[in-house]
């Protein structure tokens, strides 16, 4: 048997499993009392779907791919409104 690596393009389903709105930072008279800003955030699961069968791919994807998908998910949430 012979194996080789190749690149394929697949349609996947991205599920937003958790989301939170960011908070603005607050400056106080002393830096140690100040509160840092927190950005909007979400967690996702990425699925390959074929008929009624689903295979989770999240842990197999490169970090930069997951980051891009999380940004897309946040954009979708913000476009959908509150």
Buried (B, 14 or more C-beta within 10 A) or exposed (E): EEEEEEEEEEEBEBBBEEBEEEEEEEEEEEEEEEEEEEEBEBBBBBBBEEEEEEEEBBEEBEEEEBEEBBEEBBEEBEEEEE
